[in-house]
């Protein structure tokens, strides 16, 4: 598998060829389809381990490989982060309760290309404050993607997200960020979800990366638990996250992980 295709910018960001967009789109479709189909399994009383087992089955069924099983010792096909868990929640025996909100994050490898996406779900009835958090987080992601155009900077992406979130009196998590991907899981650049317009590396056609803002109802501070994976809000406020994999094309951003069934938001469909 050639991980060196394309060229590197002076910031170490790989520029892929136009033909490479098809490989990323195929991997992204597999991930998005799995996230569509897993929605039916998100119900009160179901364990996060049961959801993860179904995701692992779907990955294999699609002829893909899980990027997370075995990654730095991680042993699951997804991360499932509930309520005040910001990211990297480990699936297990915890049962979902009515009103729980959760982020499910899945990355697959298909023909050497990585498809990485996450979205929010709700078990049972969605509370109003949680719904507003989910709406703001989703819309912040889309505003970041709108700014992802050749000639703009990565600071423009972060500023678009930060200004929208803080304008809605919520907080952008600063301890975690998006990342480059393509033939590898994580690569330059770090895609910050806050920043100043006009700063950071310039966006160029052929860049592939994730945008994945995490937004808290309370303050932005997080901590990582003793398992060395699970990140939570320090004030135990609710947190939400949405993630797309995108590529910079001649006409703007191409989203590789669009939902085939139009279910990217938990209240859609």
N, C-alpha and C positions, 0 to 999 in steps of 0.2 A: 504494500500500500504506500503510495507516494504522498508523504506529508509535507513535501517541499515545493509543490507545484505553485505557480504564480511567483510574484516578487515580494520583497519586504520593503516597507517604507523606512525612513530614518528612525521612526518610533517603534520599529519592530512589528508593525501591523502587516499581515499578509494581504496581498491584493490577488484575488482569484480571477480566473478567466471567465468570459461570458458563458462558455459551455458548462462551467461548474455549477451554475445556478440550478440546472436541472437535477443534479444529484442532491443538492440541499433541499430542493422542493420536494423530492420524493421522500427523503428522510423526515422532513417536517410533516408531510401528510400522514405518515405512519403514526408519529407521536400525537398529532391532533386527532386522528381517528380513535386512538386508544383513549384519549381524554374525553372524547365525545361519549364513547360507549361505557366508560366507567361510571358515568353520572347515574345510571340506573341502580348501581350498587351502593350509592351513598344514601344510607337510610339509618334512622335511629336503631340502635341495637347491633349494628354491624361493626366488627372490629377493623381497625386500620390494617391489621395483618391480613385479614380476609380480602380487603381491597387490594393490597399489594400483591397477594398471590394471584388474583385475577389479572392484574396488570402484567405480571410476569408471564402468565399464560398467553395473554394477547400479544405480547412482544414476540414470543416464540412462534405463535400462529402466523404472524405477519412476515416471518422469515428474517427478522431483525435480531439484534443482540442488545441487551441492556447495557448501557454505558456505566451504570452506577454499581452493579453487582461486581464486587472486587475492587472498586475504585477506593484507594487509600484504606482498604479494609472494610468498606461498607458492604453490607450483604443483602440489600433490598433493591427492587426494581423501581422504587419510587421514594420520594420524601413526602410525608403527609403531615402537615402543620396545622394544628387545631387552635382556634381562638387566639390566645395570647402568644402562641408559638409563631415566631417571625419566619423561620425557614429551617430546613434540614431536620424536620421532625421524623423520628424513626418509627416505622410501622411496627405494631405489636398487638398486645391483647386488649388495649384500651377500646371500649365500646363507645360509639358515637351516641350523643344525647340529642334530644329534640332541641333545635335552635343552634346547635354547633355550626360554626363556619370553619371551613378547612381549605387549605391550598394543597393541591396535588401536583407534584413536579415530576415529570418523566423525561428521560433522555434515551434515545435509541441510536444504534449505529446500523446504517443500511448501506451496503456496498462501500463501506469506508467513510461515509458522510454522517455527521452527527445532527440529529433533530432534537431540539431542547425547547420545552415549553412547560408552563404551569398556568393553572387557573383556579378560581375559587368555586367552591361548592357549598351547599347548605344541607344539613340533615334535618328534615322536618320543616318547621315554620321559621321564616327569616324575620328577625327582629328589625325594627326601623333603623336603629342606630348602626346595626351591622350592614344593612342594605346601603345606607349612605356611604359608609366606609368602602364597601365593595365598589359602588358606583364611582367614587372619587378616584380610587386606585386604578380601575379600568380606564377611566378617561385620561388619567395622568399618563398611563402607558401609551395611549393613542396619540397624545400630544407630543410625547417624546419621539414616537415614530414619525410623526409629521415633520419634525425638525431634522430627521436623519436623511439629509440630501447632500449630494456632492457639492462642495464649496462651503458648507456649514462646518462647524466644529463640534467635537464631543461636548464641549461646554454648553453649546446651544441646546443639545438634547437634555442635559441635566437641568439647565435653567428653566426649560419649558415645563419639566415635571415638577421641579421644586416650587415654582411660582404658582402653579395650579393647586398643588396640595396645600401649601401654606395659606393660599387665598381662601381655602375651605377650612382653615383652622385645624389642620391635621399636620402630622410630622413625617418627613421622609427619613427612613433609616439610612444611616451613613456608613455602617459597619460592613455592609455587603454590597456588591455591585454586579452589573452585567459583565460580559466577557466576550472576547473573540472566540470563534469556533469555526469548524469546517471539516478538515481531516483530523482534527484533534478536538478534545473536549473543552479545554481551557487554553486560551492564548491571549496575547495582547490584542486589543487594549483592555484596560479596566474601564467599564462604562459606568460612570458615576451618575446617580439620579438626582444630583444637585450640582450647582455650579454657576459660573458667570458666562453670559453670552460672549462669543468670540474667543474663548480660551480653549486650550487643549489641542490635540492633533486635528488636522483638517480631515474631513470626510472625503473619501475618494470612491469612485466606482470600483466595484469588486471587493469591497470590504464586507465580511460576514461577522455578525456579532449578535448577542442577546441584549435586549432591554427588559429589565425585570424589577420595576420599582416595588419596594416594600413600604407600606404606609401604616402608621400607627394612629389610633384615636387619641392617645396620650402623647407623651414626649418620645423623642427618637431613640433614647438609650436602650441598648440591648445587653444581654449577657449570654454566654454559652454555658450550658449545664455540664455536669461532671462526665457525661458520656462523650464529651468533646465534639458533638455534632449539633445537638438541639439548641437553637438560639431563641430566646424569649424576650419579651418586653420587660424592662426592669420594673415598670409600674403596673405590670399585669393588665395593661389596656389591650383591647383587641387590635390585631394586626391583619393586614391583607396583602396579597401579592398577585400580580399577573405578569406573565412572561411570554414574549414572542422571540423567535429567531428571525433576523432580517438580513437582507443583502442590499447594498447600495447599487441601484441600477441607473441607467441613463435618464430615466423618467422619474426617479425618486426611489423611495424604499420599496422593496419587495418583501412581503411577509411570507415566510416559508411555512408557518405553523397555523395558518387560518383554519378555523373549525369547519370541516366538511359539512356538518349538519347545522351550522349556525348556532352552536351552543356554548360559545366561548365565555359568556356571562351566565351565571346561574339562574337568572330570571328570564332568559331567552328560551324559546322553543317550548 
